Structures are given as C-alpha cells and as structure tokens.
Amino acid sequence: MNKRLLEILICPRCLPDEIQLAEKITDIKGNDIINGELRCPGCGKIYFIENGIADLAPNPPTQALRLILNMRLHQWSLPIYGATSQIS
C-alpha cells in the first residue's frame, strides 16, 4: 500500500463521518507499507495491512466463514477448470 494513501483513507465503519485513520507501520520499503495497522480514533477499529494490502472491511467475516466461502468458491470453480469446449 502506497504511503500517500494514508492522507485520504477514512474509517468505513464510521461513515458518514470522515474520520482519518492513524497508522502504525511495522514494515516499509520505500513508499510502500508492507505490514502495519490502521486505527480509527473514533470507534477504535483496527484495520491490518498485510503484504502491502490494507483490509478495510468494516466487519470482516470470521475465520470459519472465510473457510466456508473459500470452499464454496473452489467447489463452484471446479466445473469451469475441468470443462473443455471447442469453439467453431
């Protein structure tokens, strides 16, 4: 995540109020934040930055729900990857 984005990021949980997030950077390379966290001073919500990606989901799914969703997506994609079609 580019460090310049910090100027415009606001807490999605606090909308319609535009509360700017405070950063705590643990790993940075140049202008790219690799790992860290963004904390909302309004509601206290912490959004993590991992591998350069900030997860700004206001209410992220639980680990169990993520596992179920990933299994469903994998299950739905199987016919697509296994199918062969001929275009005439």
VOPAGU-2260 file (C-alpha; in pm, 1 decimal, decimal comma):
REM VOPAGU-2260
SITE   aa  ch    i         X         Y         Z
SITE  MET   A    0       0,0       0,0       0,0
SITE  ASN   A    1     146,5     331,3    -101,8
SITE  LYS   A    2     212,9     562,2     192,4
SITE  ARG   A    3      46,3     854,4      10,0
SITE  LEU   A    4    -290,2     680,8      52,6
SITE  LEU   A    5    -277,8     750,0     426,9
SITE  GLU   A    6    -386,0    1107,9     358,1
SITE  ILE   A    7    -719,5    1000,4     210,0
SITE  LEU   A    8    -811,9     681,8     397,0
SITE  ILE   A    9   -1106,8     712,7     634,0
SITE  CYS   A   10   -1283,3     464,4     858,4
SITE  PRO   A   11   -1560,0     286,4     662,9
SITE  ARG   A   12   -1726,7     182,1     988,0
SITE  CYS   A   13   -1778,0     545,3    1094,8
SITE  LEU   A   14   -1938,2     665,9     771,4
SITE  PRO   A   15   -2091,7     914,0     700,6
SITE  ASP   A   16   -1836,6    1079,9     932,5
SITE  GLU   A   17   -1497,3    1108,9     765,7
SITE  ILE   A   18   -1253,6    1006,3    1037,6
SITE  GLN   A   19    -893,7     974,8     919,3
SITE  LEU   A   20    -710,2     659,3    1023,4
SITE  ALA   A   21    -391,3     665,5    1232,1
SITE  GLU   A   22    -112,5     439,0    1108,1
SITE  LYS   A   23     131,2     212,8    1288,0
SITE  ILE   A   24     384,4      88,7    1033,9
SITE  THR   A   25     589,1    -221,1    1115,2
SITE  ASP   A   26     747,0    -283,7     771,5
SITE  ILE   A   27     801,3     -36,5     489,7
SITE  LYS   A   28    1001,9     -44,4     166,2
SITE  GLY   A   29    1044,5     294,4       4,0
SITE  ASN   A   30     696,5     448,3     -10,8
SITE  ASP   A   31     519,8     111,8      17,8
SITE  ILE   A   32     382,0      -0,9     352,5
SITE  ILE   A   33     423,4    -377,5     366,3
SITE  ASN   A   34     285,3    -451,2     714,0
SITE  GLY   A   35     120,3    -246,6     985,1
SITE  GLU   A   36    -216,3    -135,6    1105,6
SITE  LEU   A   37    -460,5     149,1    1070,5
SITE  ARG   A   38    -658,0     250,3    1379,0
SITE  CYS   A   39    -969,7     462,9    1387,5
SITE  PRO   A   40    -954,3     719,0    1668,7
SITE  GLY   A   41   -1335,7     740,8    1656,9
SITE  CYS   A   42   -1451,7     381,7    1701,4
SITE  GLY   A   43   -1121,3     210,4    1784,0
SITE  LYS   A   44   -1145,5     -37,4    1495,2
SITE  ILE   A   45    -807,8    -170,7    1377,6
SITE  TYR   A   46    -755,1    -248,1    1009,2
SITE  PHE   A   47    -449,0    -456,8     927,9
SITE  ILE   A   48    -204,1    -403,7     644,8
SITE  GLU   A   49     -52,0    -735,6     539,7
SITE  ASN   A   50     176,3    -796,6     242,2
SITE  GLY   A   51     106,9    -445,1     117,1
SITE  ILE   A   52    -273,2    -479,8     125,3
SITE  ALA   A   53    -494,2    -288,4     367,9
SITE  ASP   A   54    -808,1    -479,9     469,9
SITE  LEU   A   55   -1065,5    -205,0     521,5
SITE  ALA   A   56   -1369,2    -429,9     555,3
SITE  PRO   A   57   -1574,3    -273,2     837,5
SITE  ASN   A   58   -1698,4    -611,4     960,0
SITE  PRO   A   59   -1476,0    -880,4     812,7
SITE  PRO   A   60   -1606,9   -1236,9     815,7
SITE  THR   A   61   -1490,2   -1472,4    1085,2
SITE  GLN   A   62   -1219,0   -1726,8    1007,6
SITE  ALA   A   63   -1481,4   -2004,4     990,5
SITE  LEU   A   64   -1691,3   -1807,2     742,3
SITE  ARG   A   65   -1383,6   -1735,4     529,0
SITE  LEU   A   66   -1305,7   -2106,6     517,7
SITE  ILE   A   67   -1662,8   -2190,3     411,0
SITE  LEU   A   68   -1662,8   -1918,9     143,6
SITE  ASN   A   69   -1327,9   -2035,6       6,7
SITE  MET   A   70   -1454,1   -2396,2      -8,0
SITE  ARG   A   71   -1770,3   -2283,5    -190,1
SITE  LEU   A   72   -1573,7   -2074,1    -439,2
SITE  HIS   A   73   -1341,1   -2366,9    -503,1
SITE  GLN   A   74   -1636,9   -2602,9    -542,0
SITE  TRP   A   75   -1810,8   -2370,4    -788,4
SITE  SER   A   76   -1496,0   -2323,8    -994,1
SITE  LEU   A   77   -1423,1   -2693,6   -1042,1
SITE  PRO   A   78   -1654,5   -2741,2   -1343,2
SITE  ILE   A   79   -1502,4   -2435,8   -1510,9
SITE  TYR   A   80   -1145,5   -2562,4   -1478,8
SITE  GLY   A   81   -1235,6   -2918,1   -1571,4
SITE  ALA   A   82   -1454,6   -2832,2   -1868,8
SITE  THR   A   83   -1331,1   -2837,1   -2221,6
SITE  SER   A   84   -1512,5   -2674,8   -2505,6
SITE  GLN   A   85   -1444,6   -2635,7   -2871,1
SITE  ILE   A   86   -1506,0   -2311,0   -3044,6
SITE  SER   A   87   -1601,5   -2338,5   -3408,7
